[in-house]
């Protein structure tokens, strides 16, 4: 994580407006918001700027009754509050103060005394007068805001900056570390430069249907309980993203919401499905999680189709291998029947629950990304294409010769190659498939598609001149 002045956790009971405040600070709709209690379940993180200063913002799940699912939500939210530099405890100002809010507030205050009481949904002066009842909390730092109407937000921002600047400075002065103090003073000026020089990050989307173990896999990769896991289908609603590292390489994992059969998608899951598609638009590699404890279903194939649609690198994970319903040979036969279009994908058997083969998966991520972003030198590419056409000449069209003049890779992620030809419309898809397979024999393109596009000489040169 890049340097920040401090971390801010937004905590409160359901429907107080936590995710709306999170989105307001982020200046974009990152968290899903709705009137349905329990919309946010995992802790969402975002780096934000408040008056040009960088902070880490945490949106936590609503603190509701501790049932099977929300016991995890409670634990995550409380942990976020304890570890944060500042807590914004949000309440609904349109309802009288609740005893439960007081109990939660005082519990958090004992763990972390740096806490603000933020009263939301105060849209006018009359409502502000009614909200004076919240003074019975006995809190010094009280703020009246309306996220929906952007009222009181600027004042809250100023108070956050003042509180965190003071806290950070006191902490540094107590350490008597002159180097740390210099870092803090230089941090503001360096922040924009840091963003410009951000190192490459591999974006990885974890996809699959509900209850295949995507959140457990994310937790295993991060080696911490980052995502809420339960037996309740559809536990993950908002995509959960987290920066990690594999052998010094930064990676960003996104645990997407589980996808159901269209007829069973209800309520919030419609938002989740749309958000999953948005996430995949900026993903490099998809980890397709399949449940090895049960037979594959048609929905698994449809979800796998998103990999082709978004032109992603791919790794297939057969999760829950410790309770697999067939032996490896039997499951692979089923896989090849259903997923012929993923014949280039590496397949790993693992158990996210007990950590089996997680290290192999990490190694495979780096390998697939290298293939996904690989560029073939033009001279080497043309030598390979020439050899391929000599071994298996291009079929003629109605007695007319079909030629490839030369080839050039014009794009990576995934590798895309233009074949400059005299008759581009005569290149049959079966010959393209032959060229792809031939190229795979010469280069390690495991886990990534290779796309050939036939172009006429004049058309391609015209396009290139427009690009330059």
Secondary structure, DSSP 8 states (H G I E B T S, - for coil): ----S-EEEEEESTTSSHHHHHHHHHTS--S---SSTT---S-EEEEEEETTEEEEEEE--------TTHHHHHHHHHHHHHHSSEEEEEEETTS---HHHHHHHHHHHHH-S-EEEEEE---SHHHHHHGGGGGGG--S-EEE-BTTTTBSHHHHHHHHHHHHHHHHHHHHHHHT-HHHHHHHHHHHHHHHHHHHT----EEEEEE-BTTSSHHHHHHHHHTS--S---SSTT---S-EEEEEEETTEEEEEEE---B--GGG--THHHHHHHHHHHHHHT-SEEEEEEETTS---HHHHHHHHHHHHTT-EEEEEEE-GGG-SS-HHHHHHHHHHH-GGGTTSEEEE-BTTTTBTHHHHHHHHHHHHHHHT----HHHHHHHHHHHHHHS----BTTB---EEEEEEEETTTEEEEEEES-GGG--HHHHHHHHHHHHHHS--TTS-EEEEEEEHHHHHHHHHHH-
